[in-house]
Amino acid sequence: MEVDREIDTRGLNCPLPILKAKKSLNDMASGQLLKVVSTDPGSVRDFQAFARQTGNELMEQQTVDTDFIHVLKRR
Protein backbone atom coordinates (compact mmCIF):
# COMPACT_ATOMS: atom_id res chain seq x y z
CA MET A 1 0.00 0.00 0.00
CA GLU A 2 1.49 3.32 -1.11
CA VAL A 3 0.98 5.96 1.60
CA ASP A 4 1.18 9.69 0.91
CA ARG A 5 2.20 10.76 4.41
CA GLU A 6 3.38 9.06 7.59
CA ILE A 7 3.38 10.41 11.13
CA ASP A 8 5.12 8.90 14.14
CA THR A 9 3.14 9.26 17.36
CA ARG A 10 5.13 6.70 19.37
CA GLY A 11 5.19 7.54 23.07
CA LEU A 12 2.08 9.73 22.84
CA ASN A 13 -1.17 8.74 24.53
CA CYS A 14 -4.77 9.51 23.70
CA PRO A 15 -5.88 11.95 22.41
CA LEU A 16 -2.58 13.11 20.87
CA PRO A 17 -2.28 10.47 18.09
CA ILE A 18 -5.82 11.30 16.94
CA LEU A 19 -5.20 15.06 17.09
CA LYS A 20 -1.99 14.76 15.07
CA ALA A 21 -3.73 12.54 12.52
CA LYS A 22 -6.60 15.01 12.22
CA LYS A 23 -4.18 17.88 11.63
CA SER A 24 -2.31 15.92 8.96
CA LEU A 25 -5.52 14.82 7.22
CA ASN A 26 -6.69 18.43 7.04
CA ASP A 27 -3.60 19.25 4.94
CA MET A 28 -4.12 16.31 2.56
CA ALA A 29 -6.18 15.93 -0.61
CA SER A 30 -9.22 13.65 -0.83
CA GLY A 31 -8.22 10.04 -1.45
CA GLN A 32 -4.68 10.36 -0.07
CA LEU A 33 -3.45 7.85 2.52
CA LEU A 34 -2.05 8.67 5.95
CA LYS A 35 -0.08 6.13 7.98
CA VAL A 36 0.01 6.66 11.74
CA VAL A 37 2.45 4.70 13.92
CA SER A 38 1.54 4.62 17.61
CA THR A 39 2.53 2.77 20.77
CA ASP A 40 -0.77 3.46 22.54
CA PRO A 41 -2.84 0.22 22.67
CA GLY A 42 -5.98 2.34 22.97
CA SER A 43 -5.27 3.83 19.56
CA VAL A 44 -6.77 0.76 17.86
CA ARG A 45 -10.21 1.51 19.26
CA ASP A 46 -9.67 5.29 19.01
CA PHE A 47 -8.91 5.23 15.27
CA GLN A 48 -11.94 3.01 14.58
CA ALA A 49 -14.17 5.56 16.31
CA PHE A 50 -12.37 8.48 14.64
CA ALA A 51 -12.98 7.00 11.18
CA ARG A 52 -16.69 6.42 11.93
CA GLN A 53 -17.15 9.95 13.25
CA THR A 54 -15.22 11.83 10.55
CA GLY A 55 -16.03 9.85 7.41
CA ASN A 56 -12.37 9.10 6.72
CA GLU A 57 -11.87 5.45 5.78
CA LEU A 58 -9.77 3.20 8.01
CA MET A 59 -7.98 1.14 5.37
CA GLU A 60 -5.80 -1.00 7.60
CA GLN A 61 -4.78 -1.63 11.21
CA GLN A 62 -1.95 -3.89 12.26
CA THR A 63 0.28 -4.56 15.23
CA VAL A 64 4.02 -4.96 14.69
CA ASP A 65 5.93 -5.68 17.91
CA THR A 66 4.95 -2.75 20.18
CA ASP A 67 3.74 -0.51 17.32
CA PHE A 68 0.13 -0.08 16.28
CA ILE A 69 -0.14 0.97 12.64
CA HIS A 70 -3.20 2.68 11.22
CA VAL A 71 -3.76 3.68 7.60
CA LEU A 72 -6.49 6.22 6.93
CA LYS A 73 -7.86 7.38 3.58
CA ARG A 74 -8.80 11.06 3.47
CA ARG A 75 -12.46 11.58 2.65
PyMOL CGO cylinders between C-alpha atoms (Angstrom):
from pymol import cmd
from pymol.cgo import CYLINDER

trace = [
    CYLINDER, 0.00, 0.00, 0.00, 1.49, 3.32, -1.11, 0.3, 1, 1, 1, 1, 1, 1,
    CYLINDER, 1.49, 3.32, -1.11, 0.98, 5.96, 1.60, 0.3, 1, 1, 1, 1, 1, 1,
    CYLINDER, 0.98, 5.96, 1.60, 1.18, 9.69, 0.91, 0.3, 1, 1, 1, 1, 1, 1,
    CYLINDER, 1.18, 9.69, 0.91, 2.20, 10.76, 4.41, 0.3, 1, 1, 1, 1, 1, 1,
    CYLINDER, 2.20, 10.76, 4.41, 3.38, 9.06, 7.59, 0.3, 1, 1, 1, 1, 1, 1,
    CYLINDER, 3.38, 9.06, 7.59, 3.38, 10.41, 11.13, 0.3, 1, 1, 1, 1, 1, 1,
    CYLINDER, 3.38, 10.41, 11.13, 5.12, 8.90, 14.14, 0.3, 1, 1, 1, 1, 1, 1,
    CYLINDER, 5.12, 8.90, 14.14, 3.14, 9.26, 17.36, 0.3, 1, 1, 1, 1, 1, 1,
    CYLINDER, 3.14, 9.26, 17.36, 5.13, 6.70, 19.37, 0.3, 1, 1, 1, 1, 1, 1,
    CYLINDER, 5.13, 6.70, 19.37, 5.19, 7.54, 23.07, 0.3, 1, 1, 1, 1, 1, 1,
    CYLINDER, 5.19, 7.54, 23.07, 2.08, 9.73, 22.84, 0.3, 1, 1, 1, 1, 1, 1,
    CYLINDER, 2.08, 9.73, 22.84, -1.17, 8.74, 24.53, 0.3, 1, 1, 1, 1, 1, 1,
    CYLINDER, -1.17, 8.74, 24.53, -4.77, 9.51, 23.70, 0.3, 1, 1, 1, 1, 1, 1,
    CYLINDER, -4.77, 9.51, 23.70, -5.88, 11.95, 22.41, 0.3, 1, 1, 1, 1, 1, 1,
    CYLINDER, -5.88, 11.95, 22.41, -2.58, 13.11, 20.87, 0.3, 1, 1, 1, 1, 1, 1,
    CYLINDER, -2.58, 13.11, 20.87, -2.28, 10.47, 18.09, 0.3, 1, 1, 1, 1, 1, 1,
    CYLINDER, -2.28, 10.47, 18.09, -5.82, 11.30, 16.94, 0.3, 1, 1, 1, 1, 1, 1,
    CYLINDER, -5.82, 11.30, 16.94, -5.20, 15.06, 17.09, 0.3, 1, 1, 1, 1, 1, 1,
    CYLINDER, -5.20, 15.06, 17.09, -1.99, 14.76, 15.07, 0.3, 1, 1, 1, 1, 1, 1,
    CYLINDER, -1.99, 14.76, 15.07, -3.73, 12.54, 12.52, 0.3, 1, 1, 1, 1, 1, 1,
    CYLINDER, -3.73, 12.54, 12.52, -6.60, 15.01, 12.22, 0.3, 1, 1, 1, 1, 1, 1,
    CYLINDER, -6.60, 15.01, 12.22, -4.18, 17.88, 11.63, 0.3, 1, 1, 1, 1, 1, 1,
    CYLINDER, -4.18, 17.88, 11.63, -2.31, 15.92, 8.96, 0.3, 1, 1, 1, 1, 1, 1,
    CYLINDER, -2.31, 15.92, 8.96, -5.52, 14.82, 7.22, 0.3, 1, 1, 1, 1, 1, 1,
    CYLINDER, -5.52, 14.82, 7.22, -6.69, 18.43, 7.04, 0.3, 1, 1, 1, 1, 1, 1,
    CYLINDER, -6.69, 18.43, 7.04, -3.60, 19.25, 4.94, 0.3, 1, 1, 1, 1, 1, 1,
    CYLINDER, -3.60, 19.25, 4.94, -4.12, 16.31, 2.56, 0.3, 1, 1, 1, 1, 1, 1,
    CYLINDER, -4.12, 16.31, 2.56, -6.18, 15.93, -0.61, 0.3, 1, 1, 1, 1, 1, 1,
    CYLINDER, -6.18, 15.93, -0.61, -9.22, 13.65, -0.83, 0.3, 1, 1, 1, 1, 1, 1,
    CYLINDER, -9.22, 13.65, -0.83, -8.22, 10.04, -1.45, 0.3, 1, 1, 1, 1, 1, 1,
    CYLINDER, -8.22, 10.04, -1.45, -4.68, 10.36, -0.07, 0.3, 1, 1, 1, 1, 1, 1,
    CYLINDER, -4.68, 10.36, -0.07, -3.45, 7.85, 2.52, 0.3, 1, 1, 1, 1, 1, 1,
    CYLINDER, -3.45, 7.85, 2.52, -2.05, 8.67, 5.95, 0.3, 1, 1, 1, 1, 1, 1,
    CYLINDER, -2.05, 8.67, 5.95, -0.08, 6.13, 7.98, 0.3, 1, 1, 1, 1, 1, 1,
    CYLINDER, -0.08, 6.13, 7.98, 0.01, 6.66, 11.74, 0.3, 1, 1, 1, 1, 1, 1,
    CYLINDER, 0.01, 6.66, 11.74, 2.45, 4.70, 13.92, 0.3, 1, 1, 1, 1, 1, 1,
    CYLINDER, 2.45, 4.70, 13.92, 1.54, 4.62, 17.61, 0.3, 1, 1, 1, 1, 1, 1,
    CYLINDER, 1.54, 4.62, 17.61, 2.53, 2.77, 20.77, 0.3, 1, 1, 1, 1, 1, 1,
    CYLINDER, 2.53, 2.77, 20.77, -0.77, 3.46, 22.54, 0.3, 1, 1, 1, 1, 1, 1,
    CYLINDER, -0.77, 3.46, 22.54, -2.84, 0.22, 22.67, 0.3, 1, 1, 1, 1, 1, 1,
    CYLINDER, -2.84, 0.22, 22.67, -5.98, 2.34, 22.97, 0.3, 1, 1, 1, 1, 1, 1,
    CYLINDER, -5.98, 2.34, 22.97, -5.27, 3.83, 19.56, 0.3, 1, 1, 1, 1, 1, 1,
    CYLINDER, -5.27, 3.83, 19.56, -6.77, 0.76, 17.86, 0.3, 1, 1, 1, 1, 1, 1,
    CYLINDER, -6.77, 0.76, 17.86, -10.21, 1.51, 19.26, 0.3, 1, 1, 1, 1, 1, 1,
    CYLINDER, -10.21, 1.51, 19.26, -9.67, 5.29, 19.01, 0.3, 1, 1, 1, 1, 1, 1,
    CYLINDER, -9.67, 5.29, 19.01, -8.91, 5.23, 15.27, 0.3, 1, 1, 1, 1, 1, 1,
    CYLINDER, -8.91, 5.23, 15.27, -11.94, 3.01, 14.58, 0.3, 1, 1, 1, 1, 1, 1,
    CYLINDER, -11.94, 3.01, 14.58, -14.17, 5.56, 16.31, 0.3, 1, 1, 1, 1, 1, 1,
    CYLINDER, -14.17, 5.56, 16.31, -12.37, 8.48, 14.64, 0.3, 1, 1, 1, 1, 1, 1,
    CYLINDER, -12.37, 8.48, 14.64, -12.98, 7.00, 11.18, 0.3, 1, 1, 1, 1, 1, 1,
    CYLINDER, -12.98, 7.00, 11.18, -16.69, 6.42, 11.93, 0.3, 1, 1, 1, 1, 1, 1,
    CYLINDER, -16.69, 6.42, 11.93, -17.15, 9.95, 13.25, 0.3, 1, 1, 1, 1, 1, 1,
    CYLINDER, -17.15, 9.95, 13.25, -15.22, 11.83, 10.55, 0.3, 1, 1, 1, 1, 1, 1,
    CYLINDER, -15.22, 11.83, 10.55, -16.03, 9.85, 7.41, 0.3, 1, 1, 1, 1, 1, 1,
    CYLINDER, -16.03, 9.85, 7.41, -12.37, 9.10, 6.72, 0.3, 1, 1, 1, 1, 1, 1,
    CYLINDER, -12.37, 9.10, 6.72, -11.87, 5.45, 5.78, 0.3, 1, 1, 1, 1, 1, 1,
    CYLINDER, -11.87, 5.45, 5.78, -9.77, 3.20, 8.01, 0.3, 1, 1, 1, 1, 1, 1,
    CYLINDER, -9.77, 3.20, 8.01, -7.98, 1.14, 5.37, 0.3, 1, 1, 1, 1, 1, 1,
    CYLINDER, -7.98, 1.14, 5.37, -5.80, -1.00, 7.60, 0.3, 1, 1, 1, 1, 1, 1,
    CYLINDER, -5.80, -1.00, 7.60, -4.78, -1.63, 11.21, 0.3, 1, 1, 1, 1, 1, 1,
    CYLINDER, -4.78, -1.63, 11.21, -1.95, -3.89, 12.26, 0.3, 1, 1, 1, 1, 1, 1,
    CYLINDER, -1.95, -3.89, 12.26, 0.28, -4.56, 15.23, 0.3, 1, 1, 1, 1, 1, 1,
    CYLINDER, 0.28, -4.56, 15.23, 4.02, -4.96, 14.69, 0.3, 1, 1, 1, 1, 1, 1,
    CYLINDER, 4.02, -4.96, 14.69, 5.93, -5.68, 17.91, 0.3, 1, 1, 1, 1, 1, 1,
    CYLINDER, 5.93, -5.68, 17.91, 4.95, -2.75, 20.18, 0.3, 1, 1, 1, 1, 1, 1,
    CYLINDER, 4.95, -2.75, 20.18, 3.74, -0.51, 17.32, 0.3, 1, 1, 1, 1, 1, 1,
    CYLINDER, 3.74, -0.51, 17.32, 0.13, -0.08, 16.28, 0.3, 1, 1, 1, 1, 1, 1,
    CYLINDER, 0.13, -0.08, 16.28, -0.14, 0.97, 12.64, 0.3, 1, 1, 1, 1, 1, 1,
    CYLINDER, -0.14, 0.97, 12.64, -3.20, 2.68, 11.22, 0.3, 1, 1, 1, 1, 1, 1,
    CYLINDER, -3.20, 2.68, 11.22, -3.76, 3.68, 7.60, 0.3, 1, 1, 1, 1, 1, 1,
    CYLINDER, -3.76, 3.68, 7.60, -6.49, 6.22, 6.93, 0.3, 1, 1, 1, 1, 1, 1,
    CYLINDER, -6.49, 6.22, 6.93, -7.86, 7.38, 3.58, 0.3, 1, 1, 1, 1, 1, 1,
    CYLINDER, -7.86, 7.38, 3.58, -8.80, 11.06, 3.47, 0.3, 1, 1, 1, 1, 1, 1,
    CYLINDER, -8.80, 11.06, 3.47, -12.46, 11.58, 2.65, 0.3, 1, 1, 1, 1, 1, 1,
]
cmd.load_cgo(trace, "trace")
